[in-house]
Amino acid sequence: MDEWRTDPTSAMCRALVDGAEMSSFAGGPFDVRAVLADMRPEAMDGFLLGEVP
């Protein structure tokens, strides 16, 4: 039941609430810039988030 307490997403949210800057997560698992930069415009047509690995 306490798995959410160790979830990295929960930890990131807590850090943001405590005043962390979004830039502090650059290069980590929550940095989506590399994925978005590599995504072709035509791939976004009909894009389904559930299909992202």
Distance bins in CASP14 RR format, pairs under 12 A and 6 or more apart:
PFRMAT RR
TARGET T0000
AUTHOR 0000-0000-0000
RMODE 2
METHOD distances of the structure
MODEL  1
2 10 0 0 0 0 0 1 0 0 0 0 0
3 9 0 0 0 0 0 1 0 0 0 0 0
3 10 0 0 0 0 1 0 0 0 0 0 0
4 10 1 0 1 0 0 0 0 0 0 0 0
4 11 0 0 0 0 0 1 0 0 0 0 0
4 13 0 0 0 0 0 1 0 0 0 0 0
4 14 0 0 0 0 0 1 0 0 0 0 0
5 11 0 0 0 0 1 0 0 0 0 0 0
5 13 0 0 0 0 0 1 0 0 0 0 0
5 14 0 0 0 0 1 0 0 0 0 0 0
6 14 0 0 0 0 0 1 0 0 0 0 0
7 13 0 0 0 0 1 0 0 0 0 0 0
7 14 0 0 0 0 0 1 0 0 0 0 0
7 29 0 0 0 0 0 1 0 0 0 0 0
8 14 0 0 0 0 0 1 0 0 0 0 0
8 15 0 0 0 0 0 1 0 0 0 0 0
8 25 0 0 0 0 0 1 0 0 0 0 0
8 28 0 0 0 0 1 0 0 0 0 0 0
8 29 1 0 0 1 0 0 0 0 0 0 0
8 30 1 0 0 1 0 0 0 0 0 0 0
9 15 0 0 0 0 0 1 0 0 0 0 0
9 16 0 0 0 0 0 1 0 0 0 0 0
9 25 0 0 0 0 0 1 0 0 0 0 0
9 29 0 0 0 0 1 0 0 0 0 0 0
9 30 1 0 0 1 0 0 0 0 0 0 0
10 16 0 0 0 0 0 1 0 0 0 0 0
10 17 0 0 0 0 0 1 0 0 0 0 0
10 30 0 0 0 0 0 1 0 0 0 0 0
11 17 0 0 0 0 0 1 0 0 0 0 0
11 18 0 0 0 0 0 1 0 0 0 0 0
11 20 0 0 0 0 0 1 0 0 0 0 0
11 25 0 0 0 0 0 1 0 0 0 0 0
11 29 0 0 0 0 0 1 0 0 0 0 0
11 30 0 0 0 0 0 1 0 0 0 0 0
12 18 0 0 0 0 0 1 0 0 0 0 0
12 19 0 0 0 0 0 1 0 0 0 0 0
12 20 0 0 0 0 1 0 0 0 0 0 0
12 21 0 0 0 0 0 1 0 0 0 0 0
12 22 0 0 0 0 1 0 0 0 0 0 0
12 24 0 0 0 0 1 0 0 0 0 0 0
12 25 1 0 0 1 0 0 0 0 0 0 0
12 28 0 0 0 0 1 0 0 0 0 0 0
12 29 0 0 0 0 1 0 0 0 0 0 0
12 30 1 0 1 0 0 0 0 0 0 0 0
12 31 0 0 0 0 0 1 0 0 0 0 0
13 19 0 0 0 0 0 1 0 0 0 0 0
13 20 0 0 0 0 1 0 0 0 0 0 0
13 22 0 0 0 0 0 1 0 0 0 0 0
13 25 0 0 0 0 0 1 0 0 0 0 0
13 30 0 0 0 0 0 1 0 0 0 0 0
14 20 0 0 0 0 1 0 0 0 0 0 0
15 21 0 0 0 0 1 0 0 0 0 0 0
15 22 0 0 0 0 0 1 0 0 0 0 0
15 24 1 0 0 1 0 0 0 0 0 0 0
15 25 0 0 0 0 1 0 0 0 0 0 0
15 30 0 0 0 0 0 1 0 0 0 0 0
16 22 1 0 0 1 0 0 0 0 0 0 0
16 23 0 0 0 0 0 1 0 0 0 0 0
16 24 0 0 0 0 1 0 0 0 0 0 0
16 25 0 0 0 0 1 0 0 0 0 0 0
16 30 0 0 0 0 0 1 0 0 0 0 0
18 24 0 0 0 0 0 1 0 0 0 0 0
20 26 0 0 0 0 0 1 0 0 0 0 0
20 30 0 0 0 0 0 1 0 0 0 0 0
22 28 0 0 0 0 0 1 0 0 0 0 0
22 30 0 0 0 0 1 0 0 0 0 0 0
22 31 0 0 0 0 1 0 0 0 0 0 0
22 32 0 0 0 0 0 1 0 0 0 0 0
22 33 0 0 0 0 0 1 0 0 0 0 0
23 30 0 0 0 0 0 1 0 0 0 0 0
23 31 0 0 0 0 1 0 0 0 0 0 0
23 33 0 0 0 0 0 1 0 0 0 0 0
24 30 0 0 0 0 0 1 0 0 0 0 0
24 31 0 0 0 0 0 1 0 0 0 0 0
25 31 1 0 0 1 0 0 0 0 0 0 0
25 32 0 0 0 0 0 1 0 0 0 0 0
25 33 0 0 0 0 0 1 0 0 0 0 0
26 32 0 0 0 0 0 1 0 0 0 0 0
26 33 1 0 0 1 0 0 0 0 0 0 0
26 34 0 0 0 0 0 1 0 0 0 0 0
27 33 0 0 0 0 1 0 0 0 0 0 0
27 34 0 0 0 0 1 0 0 0 0 0 0
27 35 0 0 0 0 0 1 0 0 0 0 0
28 34 0 0 0 0 0 1 0 0 0 0 0
29 35 0 0 0 0 0 1 0 0 0 0 0
31 37 0 0 0 0 0 1 0 0 0 0 0
32 38 0 0 0 0 0 1 0 0 0 0 0
32 39 0 0 0 0 1 0 0 0 0 0 0
32 49 0 0 0 0 0 1 0 0 0 0 0
32 52 0 0 0 0 1 0 0 0 0 0 0
33 39 0 0 0 0 0 1 0 0 0 0 0
35 43 0 0 0 0 0 1 0 0 0 0 0
35 44 0 0 0 0 0 1 0 0 0 0 0
35 47 0 0 0 0 0 1 0 0 0 0 0
35 49 0 0 0 0 0 1 0 0 0 0 0
35 52 1 0 0 1 0 0 0 0 0 0 0
35 53 0 0 0 0 1 0 0 0 0 0 0
36 43 0 0 0 0 0 1 0 0 0 0 0
36 44 0 0 0 0 1 0 0 0 0 0 0
36 47 0 0 0 0 0 1 0 0 0 0 0
36 52 0 0 0 0 0 1 0 0 0 0 0
38 44 0 0 0 0 0 1 0 0 0 0 0
39 45 0 0 0 0 0 1 0 0 0 0 0
39 47 0 0 0 0 1 0 0 0 0 0 0
39 52 0 0 0 0 1 0 0 0 0 0 0
40 47 0 0 0 0 0 1 0 0 0 0 0
41 47 0 0 0 0 0 1 0 0 0 0 0
43 51 0 0 0 0 0 1 0 0 0 0 0
43 52 0 0 0 0 0 1 0 0 0 0 0
44 52 0 0 0 0 0 1 0 0 0 0 0
END
